[in-house]
Amino acid sequence: MRIGMLATVLWATLTACQNVTYDYVIAGAGTAGLLLAVVLSENPDVSVMVLEAGNDARHQSNVTDPERRGTIQHTQYDWGLESTLQPYLYANGTGGSQYVPRGKTIGGTSAMNWMIHNENSRIQLDIWESLLNLTGWNWTSMSTAFRESETMFGPPAAEAEDLPYNASFHGGAGPICSIFQRSVYTFFSNCVQPSLVNAGYETPHDGNNGNANGPNFLPFAVCPQNYTRSYSGSAYTAIEPRPNLHILESAHVSRITWNSTQTPLTASGLEYIDTAAGNATSTVHAREIILSAGIVYSPQILQLSGIGDPFVLSAAGVDTLLNLSSVGTSLRDPPMTNYWPISFQLNETAAASANLTGNEYIQNLIDLEPASQMLSPEDYEMASTWLNSTSSIPGLADAQFAVFKHLWFTEQPLIEMAWQYTVANVTPYNLIPLSQGTVHINSSDPLHPPAIDPNYNSVNVTLNGTEVQWDMWFLAKASQYYVTRLATTEPMASMITGTMPDYRLSFEEWYDAIFEWTGSSQHLTGGNPMLPREAGGVVDTELLVYGTKNVRVVDGSVFPYQPSAHPMGVTYALAVRAARILQGMPCGGGLTMTEQLPASNVSASATAMFPMNSRAV
């Protein structure tokens, strides 16, 4: 009887709320937006419309084939954006301008990226709540959302010894598949990992256990049954027949339409340009307006709709409806040696013995390390002294600087060393740069991309009386110290003839080499940070844009600081967490299947079964 009464009440509540065209209209069928739509539409009484500027590439092999990852860049399925000139990067013939690839297709950038599927550490996520006052956003809520988004398949038996894995830290019934690759490059497992352990680095473990530090083999978002990319696009394919979920392609969202321009602003829908029909404009109306257009276009849509910094809006010819100057701020991109990796030059014996255990589908090795493990004791003490004596940095929100210092002194990963391919190369990343930039419109034309300025390498600090550019100094110091420790520790020391650059160079020479090789990691986040409004926030803990009643942002632009994990997994967790928030509201309809973890993790007994393939990578 109780269940029947509750169902009747729920049906009546939903019916009362459905007096508009859709319950939700989402700008962007990307990593977050499309997964959010998939979860919300599990309730058949909830209607969802997704507006996607691009077209459908789910049939394209350069999307579906994991071995062709990234090759949709510079195609019609890529926005093909460029940053502004970056004066503090090596010019490299471009004035430092960096390519900004973003997926312009169903699935967004999850159709383009390298599919590394991991999550942040416990401390990194808990400080969202404890340090930034973001109530409800912590390790428990985000780790739960990550597992709800995932179906993890354990490693094949032949690789299990090399791939530490604990099913309890993974999901077993979510829409995104995770696997370990079929083959391990023996140079990684027989040389790199033992040398790192011998040099004092962490023992390999499952990095989803709350401790992300150490040299670990990380999962990929791949479906093992047919060895295809698993992403928000494939999650949609699995439920595409649902009558309550619609996607409109070639629909470039131009602005939010308003019922009321009195604060708080009340939105009525999204206006879009149909780029397949002569740029005709139309509007979709909905009860809730959700921007999931990513770090570039979600800030643009807000600004074109009159929400942002009045100086920016006025210069672009847009009237200000809501003064929210933090829109388009806190953009960051971890610098990495993307022009050339650091190379360990193997001797003949080592080169001959290095092979793939399964002769196909190589598994990467990602080493995430805290500052104390990546700097000499002298450099670490010098940098720590500067951090302790500095209370603020121009251009960086005080809350975000406080986060950085907390991560520094609690031994959280700040540097990534990425070992990939069947070569002895490693690529260093500075995971949490202090330099931050902006995404600001410079035109009222929605088809004109905004100015993307990550502002790389722009924070200068004084260490022991010497002024340095912090982000580049930290990356260069960390990479030289790491390579030196590794090159001089067994078994690595006996397997190489040297490194490129030579780890024995003076720091000044090493710095010059790393500086010339460094550019974008293409892991941009921020632009609409979730923070208290007085701390520079754009959205609150319910992802609601300050000063509005029904406009939310659900994508990587809301991250309050740069995650150390590759952004995709945290973005999926954000989408599932957002669905839980929306489903818990009066017209939300209650939690659906994805939001309820199974009692036991079915992936505990599931292992990846790859199709037979003789292809070597």
Phi, psi and omega in degrees: 000314180300316181299317180296318179296318180297320179296320179297316178298316180299316180297319180295321180295315180296320180298319179296328182278344187266054178255019175232174186298311179230157170288317182226136166240129187243127175272106177111116176264053185259205185306308182274312189298318183286321177295320176301316179297320179300315182289314181299322184281000172299334174275113185294345180269004179249129182254138185226132171242133178243128178257119184240125182291332183267197181237177188276118178245017184295343179266356186276131182293335178282359167258310190284328184276113182301332181286350177251022183305138178085351187277000171277358172299145180066027173240183180294347181265013180235132177298333175063046185272163176230145173284169170292169176301139184243096189292344183257010169255160175300132188299317177051032178079001184238005187068020180083356179301140183244141175290137181238083179287134176220136182292127177245070186192172175296121186105343177058220183288344174290348173273354189240331194282187185268007167069012179292126195236085179225172181234169182287168179284166180300311183297318181300322181276327180295330182286347171305317182273312189286326184256326185257001177062034177264082187302130178092352180253107185203183181302316183298311183290319183282323177294321176298315180296322177299312181294327177293335181275349196243145160241111184262134175251128181294165183290150173302152186305323184295335182252358188302324182295328182271348189237083179303134188207133177230113186300333184293345178263010183228166179269161181232002184213017183273172185280347181252121179279146174230142177217164159266148181291166187287331188235142174250129175287117190297339175299325179290310186282328184264345184233304186296306183298312178299322179294320178295316178297317179295333179275357176105008177276170187294153173286140180302145180201178175284112186290355177271010183275007182104344176243103185275353184292151170111168181275096186239147169280119185260149180292159173247150175274086183223139174274117187285337184298323180232011180048065176231158178302133172255122187203181183298332177295318178287329175298322176291320180304321183295338184235015188307327181292351182306128182284347184261008177234121182236141174238131177248117180276167180055030183248092183274110182293129183256324180190168172273137173264149190241136168281322182218136177256014172277138180288131359285141181295140178244120182272149176251339181172195178236130172271141179221157177257124178274097185286352175264359182227049175069025178064032173293149180254144177216172181225139172248128181261146181201163178286320180238134180252124184235124176263118177228043185267005173091182188292342179265309192268338173294314173300322180298315182298316177301314183292318178295339180269004176094014180246118180159200179283121182305327180293319178293315183294316181299318180296334180267359179082028181245132178286140180275123173261329182216119179282102178224083192292346181281350177298129179086009181254176178062030174285134177214155180216118180299120177291144179214163178279074185277347178276331181196132179278169173278134187247134169262121186270107184285144172284174188299319182296314181295319180297322181289331184272345181282127181206171175268130183297329181244002176066017177194160173056071187291141176267129179281168175231119183244120181254112179254125189225147174281166183300324183296337179265353186244359177233150173299155178308322181292315180292322179297316179296319180297313180293322179295321177298317177298315181298318181293334183264001184245127182260337181204160179229128177304133178087355180239126179302138181304323180297323181285327175293322176297322176298312182301315181296322178296317179295322179299310187274351175256016172063044178265155184295124178238345178233136172248136171243111188258118176259119183216163181070175179266053178217160183269059181244149177225141182244118179272142174238141165267101195292324185233081181292147173280336179289131179225155185226208189218158167234105185232139176291148172230018179201153175273000180279116181298336181275357178265117185295150179288170176280120181258112184232090178292343174061045184304141166059037188257358181263116177260136178226162179248117179244117181051041176085359180247128178278130180225157171274111194305307188299319180285322177301313182296316180297316182291314179299314183295316183292321180291319180296316180297311182296322179295314179299316183291317184291341183250013179241138178284148005275355183302318186303327181271359185250356185235157173258348179165188177226162177228112000295161180291122183297345181272001176299157170297158180300321181300319179290318178298315180304315181300319180294313181295321179301317181291336183267353192263138175203213185286143169269352183063026177250045184292138171222172178091179184119330176222062192297140171277103180208162169306146185302320182289346179262008179101020183277156174251324180235155179266191185288350172258015176065019179274131178294127180305136179085006176235162180262334190209030176245124182234159175238128180227088175189183184294351178290343183270352181304129184289340171203167184294125176288146174285331175292157170300137195296337188302310183297321178292327179291320175299317178299319177301316181297316180291321176297320178297319178299319179298317179298312183293321180291339179274357180276164186309322180257016187279339176088356179088166185292143180251187189306312185299328184280009182232100180299143177293155181299324175232150184277109184294339181287351181300330180249006181262127176240154183292127177243099185279152171294151178294131184200132181262007184292132174258149182248000000 
